[in-house]
Amino acid sequence: MIRKRMFRAAVCLFAALFASALFPACGRKAEQTEPPEPERPFDVYNDYHQWTETEGYGSGALVPQGPDGLYMDYYHTLPGEPAYASGRIVVGDSRCCQLGIYEQRAGRSDFASFAVWGGHYVNGEYPPILAAGIVSDIEACFREQIRACGKCTVFFFATVNDYDRSGVRNAESIAAAIDAAEYIASMEYESGGRVYRPRVIVVGFDGCRHDGAFSGADPAVFNRYVEAYNGELRGAVEESPLLSANASLFGTVPEIMNGDCGFINDGLHYDDRTLRAICGFIIESDYN
């Protein structure tokens, strides 16, 4: 029995070494070198508008999805960039646009990002986070990550906004997000005689600032709504046949920040400190 255990351990070690040799740059652990921070923090909402005009549109990372400027823009990591083959993908709304922008400003490549500013999962709402073109982009990136890394983990941010709360559509919003996450989890790619699927980890979020006025809704009301939303979302993930395998890795931004989430001046979108912590959560979760 001891010899069998030793043999299995040796096989596992060999497999790990073989994988690291085959894919040396894929999903590299962050502790090896401290990831850089942007030279200047983005403190106000207008920072993102200025970045859109001066950097985002020009680099092709951000493209308009509708007539309302930043509100409908689509952030997408481009093929050929190091993040595109990182073994990790982030999907979501404006907060995930922020994550992609943060990574680009800091010169990091922890994950590829596909996100719509002001986007929705609820059917019939515009702009949709998983429009046909975006789904195609995510699937192409997933396949490239399998070819490059032999793995792909999708961090699916199931967010809603203050205007979703005003419609009192908690159950509808969660059902739409779960459907979208399950759709991604069901993607398949065959390579080397093996069928791969992405591992999908669902992430909840924080609502808005807790210590000041918020233009979209009463902060206390919205944050209570978000807390209930996250609890029901966790339960829906645990009950999903396609998502439950990774339900133990479900996390929320309040949990990531130990209740100390920071926001820029609009009170809704995250500050650089919070974005950096979320990036760390993504990296660490991918090793669990």
C-alpha positions as CSV (number, residue, x, y, z in Angstrom):
1,M,0.0,0.0,0.0
2,I,2.8,2.4,0.9
3,R,4.6,1.7,-2.4
4,K,1.3,2.3,-4.3
5,R,0.9,5.7,-2.5
6,M,4.5,6.6,-3.3
7,F,4.0,5.6,-6.9
8,R,0.8,7.8,-7.2
9,A,2.6,10.7,-5.6
10,A,5.5,10.4,-8.0
11,V,3.0,10.3,-10.9
12,C,1.3,13.4,-9.6
13,L,4.6,15.2,-9.2
14,F,5.7,14.2,-12.7
15,A,2.4,15.4,-14.1
16,A,2.7,18.8,-12.4
17,L,6.3,19.2,-13.6
18,F,5.3,18.2,-17.1
19,A,2.5,20.7,-17.1
20,S,4.7,23.5,-15.8
21,A,7.3,22.7,-18.5
22,L,4.7,22.5,-21.2
23,F,2.9,25.7,-20.2
24,P,5.5,27.8,-18.3
25,A,3.7,31.1,-18.6
26,C,0.2,30.0,-18.0
27,G,-1.5,31.1,-14.8
28,R,1.8,32.0,-13.1
29,K,1.3,32.5,-9.4
30,A,1.4,36.2,-8.4
31,E,3.6,35.8,-5.3
32,Q,6.6,35.1,-7.5
33,T,6.8,38.9,-8.2
34,E,4.6,41.6,-6.8
35,P,2.2,42.7,-9.6
36,P,2.6,46.4,-10.5
37,E,0.1,49.1,-9.7
38,P,-0.9,51.9,-12.1
39,E,1.1,55.0,-11.9
40,R,-1.9,57.1,-11.0
41,P,-5.0,55.9,-9.2
42,F,-8.4,56.5,-10.9
43,D,-10.3,58.4,-8.2
44,V,-13.3,59.8,-10.1
45,Y,-15.8,58.6,-12.7
46,N,-14.4,61.1,-15.2
47,D,-11.1,59.2,-15.2
48,Y,-12.8,56.4,-17.0
49,H,-14.3,58.7,-19.6
50,Q,-10.9,60.2,-20.3
51,W,-9.2,56.8,-20.5
52,T,-11.9,55.8,-23.0
53,E,-11.2,58.7,-25.3
54,T,-7.4,58.7,-25.0
55,E,-6.5,55.0,-24.5
56,G,-9.4,52.6,-24.8
57,Y,-10.8,53.5,-28.2
58,G,-7.4,54.0,-29.7
59,S,-6.0,50.7,-28.5
60,G,-9.1,48.8,-29.6
61,A,-9.6,47.4,-26.1
62,L,-12.8,49.4,-25.7
63,V,-15.4,49.7,-28.5
64,P,-18.8,51.5,-28.5
65,Q,-21.8,49.2,-28.3
66,G,-24.4,51.9,-28.6
67,P,-25.1,55.6,-28.9
68,D,-24.5,56.5,-25.2
69,G,-20.7,56.5,-25.0
70,L,-19.1,54.8,-22.1
71,Y,-22.4,53.6,-20.8
72,M,-22.7,51.0,-23.6
73,D,-19.0,50.3,-24.3
74,Y,-17.6,46.8,-24.5
75,Y,-14.2,46.0,-23.0
76,H,-12.5,43.0,-24.6
77,T,-9.0,41.6,-24.4
78,L,-7.6,41.3,-27.9
79,P,-6.1,38.1,-29.3
80,G,-2.3,38.1,-29.2
81,E,-2.1,39.9,-25.8
82,P,-0.5,37.9,-23.0
83,A,-3.8,38.0,-20.9
84,Y,-5.7,36.4,-23.8
85,A,-3.8,33.1,-23.2
86,S,-3.6,33.5,-19.4
87,G,-5.9,30.6,-18.5
88,R,-8.4,32.9,-16.9
89,I,-11.4,34.9,-18.2
90,V,-13.5,37.6,-16.5
91,V,-17.0,38.2,-17.6
92,G,-19.4,40.9,-16.4
93,D,-20.6,44.4,-16.4
94,S,-19.0,47.8,-15.8
95,R,-17.1,46.6,-12.7
96,C,-15.4,44.0,-14.9
97,C,-14.7,46.7,-17.5
98,Q,-12.9,48.4,-14.6
99,L,-10.9,45.3,-13.9
100,G,-9.8,45.1,-17.5
101,I,-8.9,48.8,-17.5
102,Y,-7.0,48.4,-14.2
103,E,-5.0,45.5,-15.6
104,Q,-4.2,47.4,-18.8
105,R,-3.1,50.5,-16.9
106,A,-0.8,48.5,-14.6
107,G,0.6,46.4,-17.4
108,R,-0.7,43.2,-15.8
109,S,-2.0,40.1,-17.7
110,D,-3.7,38.1,-15.0
111,F,-6.8,37.4,-17.1
112,A,-8.7,38.2,-20.2
113,S,-11.8,40.4,-19.7
114,F,-15.1,40.5,-21.7
115,A,-17.4,43.0,-20.1
116,V,-20.1,45.5,-21.1
117,W,-20.4,48.9,-19.3
118,G,-24.0,49.1,-18.0
119,G,-24.7,45.6,-19.2
120,H,-27.4,43.2,-18.2
121,Y,-28.0,39.5,-18.0
122,V,-31.8,39.8,-18.0
123,N,-33.3,39.0,-21.4
124,G,-34.6,42.0,-23.3
125,E,-32.4,44.5,-21.4
126,Y,-29.9,46.5,-23.4
127,P,-27.0,46.3,-23.7
128,P,-26.8,42.5,-23.1
129,I,-23.6,41.2,-21.6
130,L,-23.8,38.0,-23.6
131,A,-24.8,39.2,-27.0
132,A,-23.9,36.8,-29.8
133,G,-20.7,38.6,-30.7
134,I,-19.5,38.6,-27.1
135,V,-20.3,34.9,-26.7
136,S,-18.3,34.2,-29.8
137,D,-15.3,36.2,-28.4
138,I,-15.5,34.4,-25.1
139,E,-15.6,31.0,-26.8
140,A,-12.6,31.9,-29.0
141,C,-10.6,33.0,-26.0
142,F,-11.6,29.8,-24.1
143,R,-10.3,27.6,-27.0
144,E,-7.1,29.6,-27.2
145,Q,-6.5,29.2,-23.5
146,I,-7.0,25.4,-23.7
147,R,-4.5,25.3,-26.6
148,A,-2.0,27.5,-24.7
149,C,-2.6,26.3,-21.1
150,G,-4.6,23.2,-21.1
151,K,-7.1,25.0,-18.8
152,C,-9.5,27.9,-18.6
153,T,-11.2,29.3,-15.5
154,V,-14.0,31.8,-16.1
155,F,-14.8,34.3,-13.2
156,F,-18.4,35.2,-13.8
157,F,-19.5,38.4,-12.0
158,A,-23.3,38.1,-11.6
159,T,-24.0,41.8,-10.9
160,V,-27.1,44.0,-10.9
161,N,-27.5,47.7,-10.6
162,D,-29.6,50.2,-8.7
163,Y,-32.1,50.4,-11.6
164,D,-32.5,46.6,-11.4
165,R,-33.4,47.0,-7.7
166,S,-35.9,49.6,-8.5
167,G,-37.8,47.1,-10.7
168,V,-37.8,44.5,-7.8
169,R,-36.6,41.7,-10.1
170,N,-34.3,39.9,-7.8
171,A,-35.4,36.4,-8.9
172,E,-35.4,37.3,-12.6
173,S,-31.9,38.8,-12.4
174,I,-30.5,35.8,-10.6
175,A,-32.1,33.3,-13.0
176,A,-30.7,35.3,-16.0
177,A,-27.2,35.3,-14.5
178,I,-27.3,31.6,-13.7
179,D,-28.5,30.8,-17.2
180,A,-25.7,32.8,-18.7
181,A,-23.1,31.2,-16.4
182,E,-24.4,27.8,-17.2
183,Y,-24.2,28.6,-20.9
184,I,-20.5,29.4,-20.6
185,A,-19.9,26.3,-18.4
186,S,-21.4,24.1,-21.1
187,M,-18.9,25.3,-23.8
188,E,-16.8,22.4,-25.1
189,Y,-13.6,22.2,-27.0
190,E,-11.9,18.9,-28.1
191,S,-8.1,18.8,-28.2
192,G,-5.8,15.8,-28.2
193,G,-8.7,13.4,-27.9
194,R,-9.9,15.2,-24.7
195,V,-13.1,17.3,-24.3
196,Y,-12.5,20.5,-22.3
197,R,-15.0,22.7,-20.6
198,P,-14.2,26.0,-18.7
199,R,-14.4,25.9,-15.0
200,V,-16.8,28.7,-14.0
201,I,-16.6,30.5,-10.6
202,V,-19.4,32.8,-9.8
203,V,-18.7,36.1,-8.0
204,G,-21.2,38.3,-6.2
205,F,-20.6,42.0,-5.6
206,D,-20.9,45.0,-3.3
207,G,-23.7,47.5,-3.9
208,C,-22.6,51.1,-3.3
209,R,-20.9,53.3,-0.8
210,H,-22.0,52.9,2.7
211,D,-20.9,56.3,4.1
212,G,-22.4,58.9,1.8
213,A,-25.1,59.9,-0.7
214,F,-25.6,57.9,-3.8
215,S,-27.4,59.3,-6.8
216,G,-29.0,56.1,-8.0
217,A,-30.9,54.9,-4.9
218,D,-30.9,55.1,-1.1
219,P,-27.6,53.5,-0.1
220,A,-29.0,51.5,2.8
221,V,-31.9,50.1,0.8
222,F,-29.7,49.2,-2.2
223,N,-27.0,47.5,0.0
224,R,-29.7,45.5,1.8
225,Y,-31.0,44.4,-1.6
226,V,-27.5,43.4,-2.7
227,E,-26.9,41.4,0.5
228,A,-30.1,39.4,-0.1
229,Y,-29.2,39.1,-3.8
230,N,-25.8,37.6,-3.0
231,G,-27.3,35.1,-0.5
232,E,-29.9,33.9,-3.0
233,L,-27.2,33.8,-5.8
234,R,-25.0,31.6,-3.7
235,G,-27.9,29.2,-3.2
236,A,-28.7,29.2,-6.9
237,V,-25.0,28.3,-7.7
238,E,-25.1,25.4,-5.2
239,E,-28.2,24.0,-6.8
240,S,-27.0,24.3,-10.4
241,P,-25.8,21.0,-12.0
242,L,-23.2,22.9,-14.1
243,L,-21.9,25.3,-11.4
244,S,-22.2,23.5,-8.1
245,A,-18.8,21.7,-8.5
246,N,-17.1,25.1,-7.9
247,A,-19.7,26.5,-5.4
248,S,-17.2,26.3,-2.6
249,L,-15.2,29.0,-4.4
250,F,-18.2,31.3,-4.7
251,G,-17.2,34.7,-3.3
252,T,-18.5,38.3,-3.1
253,V,-16.7,41.6,-3.2
254,P,-17.7,42.4,0.5
255,E,-16.1,39.1,1.5
256,I,-13.0,39.8,-0.6
257,M,-12.7,43.2,1.1
258,N,-13.7,42.1,4.6
259,G,-16.5,44.6,4.4
260,D,-14.2,47.5,3.5
261,C,-15.0,48.0,-0.2
262,G,-13.9,51.3,-1.6
263,F,-15.6,53.4,-4.4
264,I,-14.8,56.2,-6.6
265,N,-16.7,59.5,-6.4
266,D,-19.9,58.2,-8.0
267,G,-20.4,55.8,-5.1
268,L,-21.1,52.8,-7.3
269,H,-17.9,51.8,-9.1
270,Y,-14.8,50.4,-7.3
271,D,-11.6,52.3,-6.5
272,D,-8.2,51.0,-7.4
273,R,-7.6,49.4,-4.0
274,T,-10.7,47.3,-4.4
275,L,-9.9,46.4,-8.0
276,R,-6.4,45.2,-7.0
277,A,-7.9,43.0,-4.2
278,I,-10.3,41.5,-6.7
279,C,-7.4,40.7,-9.1
280,G,-5.7,38.9,-6.1
281,F,-8.9,36.9,-5.4
282,I,-9.0,35.8,-9.0
283,I,-5.4,34.7,-9.0
284,E,-5.7,32.8,-5.6
285,S,-9.0,31.2,-6.5
286,D,-7.5,29.7,-9.6
287,Y,-5.1,27.8,-7.5
288,N,-7.8,26.2,-5.2
